[in-house]
Amino acid sequence: MRLSGRGMLVTGGGGGLGRAMAEGFAREGAAVAVTDVNLDAARAVARGVEERGGRALALLMDVTSEEQVERGVADAARSLGRLDVAVSNAGVQHIAPITEFALSDWRRVLSIHLDGGFLLTRAAMRHWQAAGKGGLLLYMGSVHSVEASPLKSAYVAAKHGLLGLARAAAKEGAKIGVRTNVICPGFVRTPLVDKQIPEQAKTLGISEEEVVKRVMLGGTVDGEFTTLEDIAQLAIDLAAFPSAALTGQLMVASHGWHMH
């Protein structure tokens, strides 16, 4: 129970990586605020945590809404009794060549990742500053925080941007005890990734099998997907790390696709 007594908030917690992290935190003894734009999905995760003996709270949060993020952080801290870790995980993907990328799609991807990351960072730092104690901000980056792939210009730009945000927050937040780190998975078999397989196959003119083997896993050392459990464990390890020796860092979990 490495996180016993801690209070955690996860955006995009209704499924995929967000759900895995929320459930992992709860298994380690933390109380978790599961936030999502889909309140029913957040409630399902929170209910599952409580059925297994954990403590969880479901909150509606559109991370692009300033009001919802501010209220969600305040509600989580009040309901859980404390807020120690805030995880900026909500994200979307859009596959298209730059020459065919609609500005509306570009803005949507950047808004959810970057505006959402900024709003959570600001709300959490304001809370910790007022409370007179620090906390940890975890950002869900990607191998695309440090590398590029074709057809994903907005996603790559957003994930690079999150790394910059995390490092700026690490420097500004140090005086109030705020730490930041960025988790950078390779391809994890989530609904977000599953949706990309037929999209990339169509755009690249190759089979779905080739997309998986060549595009997604071709750069790994063993041809394996990173798992939800891998990322949940890394998030737990970072949340449990006892000092600011790790701050402003990126942790790449990609089966060797990127070696930083």
N, C-alpha and C positions, 0 to 999 in steps of 0.2 A: 504494500500500500504506500507507494513512494510519494503520492500526491495527497495523502490524507489531510483533510482540513482546508484544502485549497479551493478557490472559486475560479471557474474557467468559463469563457465565452467563446463559441465557435460560430462564425458566419458560414452560410451555406451548409449548415449541419444536418439538413434533411436527407442527405444521401451521399454516396460516393466517399471521397476522402474525408469530408466533414463529419459524416456519420461515424466512420471508423475512428477518427480522433476523439470525438465526443464519447463514444463507447469505451475507448481505451483509457481516457482520463478517468471515467467513472469507475472502471475496474481497479484503477490504482488509488481509489478513495476520494477523488475530487467531486465536488458538486458542480454540475455543468449546466450552463444556459445554452440551449440549442436554438439557434436563430436561423430563419430561412424565409425567403419570399413566399414559400409555400408553407403556411402555418400547419396544415394537416400533416405534412411530412415531418416537420419539426416535432409535432405532438407525438407522432408514432415513434420517433427515436427516443424522446423523453420517456414515453410510457414503457418502452422496452428496457431502458436503463433502470427505471423504478421497479419493474417486475423482477429484475435481477438483484434487487436490494440496494441500488444506488440512489442518488438524489439528482434530479434533473428538472429543468424548467424550459418550456417551449415559448419562444417569442417570435412574433412577426417582425421581420426586418428586411426591407429593400435597402441594400447597402448604398444605393445611389441617392437615398433620401436622407438629407441632413437631419431632419426631425426624427425619423425612425431610428437612426443610428444613435443619436444623442439620448433618446428616450430608452432605447434598448440597453445601452451600457448602464444607465442609471438604474433601470429596473432590475438588471441582472445583479448589480452590486448590492442593491437593497434586499432583493429576495434571497440571494445566496449568503448574504452577510459579509461578503468580501469579494474582491476581484483581484486575482493574482496573475492571470494569463488571458490575453485576448488574441484569438487566432483569426487572421484575415484570410479566409479560404474561398469565399464565393467567387465564382468565375464562369465564363462562357467561352466558346470557341466559334470562329467563323472561318470557313475554308473558301478562298478565292484568290485568283491572281491579282496582283496590285492593280493592273490595268482594268480589272472588272470589279474592284472592291468599292462598294457603295459607301459614301461618306457616313450615311446613317448607321451602317454596320460597323464601320471603324469606330464611330463615337460610342456605340453601345458596348463594344468589347472594352475599350479604354475606360469608359465610365464605371462599369462594374468592377473591373480589376483595380484601376488606379484611383478613381474618385472614392470607390468603396474602401480601398486600403487607407487612403488619406483620412476619410471621415472617421473610421474606426481608430486610427492612430491618434487623431486629435482628441476624440471623445475619451479614450482610455487615458491619455496623458493628462488631460484636464482633471479627470477623476483622481488619478494618483497624485497629482500636484496638490489638489484640495485635501486629499486624505493624509498627506504628509508621508507617503510611503510609495515605493516603486512597484514595478511589475514587469512582466515580460510580454512583448509583442512578437508573435510568430506570424510570418507571412508565407502563404503557399505560392512559392515561385515555381520554377520548372527548369529543366535543362535549357529551356528557351530563355531563361534569365541570363545565360552566358553564351548560347549558341543560337543560330538562326536556322530555320527550315523554310523552304518555299511554301507558298500558299497561305501563310500564317502571319502576315505582316503585322496586323493589329495585335495579335496575341504575343508575338515576339517583342514588340515595342512595349506592351503593357508589362510583361514579365521582367524585361530589363528595367523598366521604370520602378517596379516594386523593390528591386534590389537597391536602387538609389534612394528611395523613400526610407527603407529600413536603415540604411547607413546614416542618412541625415538624422533620423529619429534617435539612433544610438548615440550620436554625438550631442544632440540637443537634450536628450533625456537623461544623460549620465548623471547630471547634478541632482536629479530627483530620484535616482535609483532605477531608472527605466532601462531595460535591456531589449535588444531586438535580434532576431535571427531569421533566416530565410531557408525554408525547406524546398529543395529543388529535385522533384522526382523525375525519373525518366517516364516512359509510357507505363501507365497503370491502367488496368482493364476496368475502367469506369464507364458509365453511360456516355460521358463526354467523349471518351476515346472511341467507344463502339460506334458512335455517330459519325466519327471522322473516317472510318474505314471505307464505307461505300462512297462517301463524298470524294475522298482522295482517289479511289479506284476510278471513278468516273472522270475526274479532272485530269488524272495522269494517263488514263487509257491503259490501265493494267488491272489484273485481277485483285480481288480483296485479299486473297492469300499472299500475293506479292506485296501488297501494302504492308501487311503485318510482318512478313519475313524480311523484306528489303528496306522499307521506309521506316517502320517503327522499331524493329529489333536488329536491323542490319549492323548498327554501330555498337551493339553490346558485345561483351566478351563471351556470352553464353547463350544468346538467343532467347533470353527469358524476360517476361514482363516484371517490372517492379510491382509488388503487391500492396493492397490496402494495409495489410498488417505491418509491412516494412515501414510505411510512412507513419502509421499510428505509433509504432514503437519509437521511431526517431523523434516524434513530437513529444512523447512521454519523456524520453531521455533529455531533451532540451528543456522541458518544463521543470524537470527535477534537478537540473544542473545548478550547483549551489552558489555560483559567483558570476561576476561580470567578466571573467576571463574569456567567456564566449559571448561576444556582442558584436553586432554588425557583420556577422558571418553568414556565408551560405553553405549549406550542407547538401551535397549532391548524392542522391540515391538512385543510380541509373544503370546498375549492372555494367559499369565501365563505359557507358556510351560517352560520358564526358568525365574526364579526370582532371580535376581542378588543382 
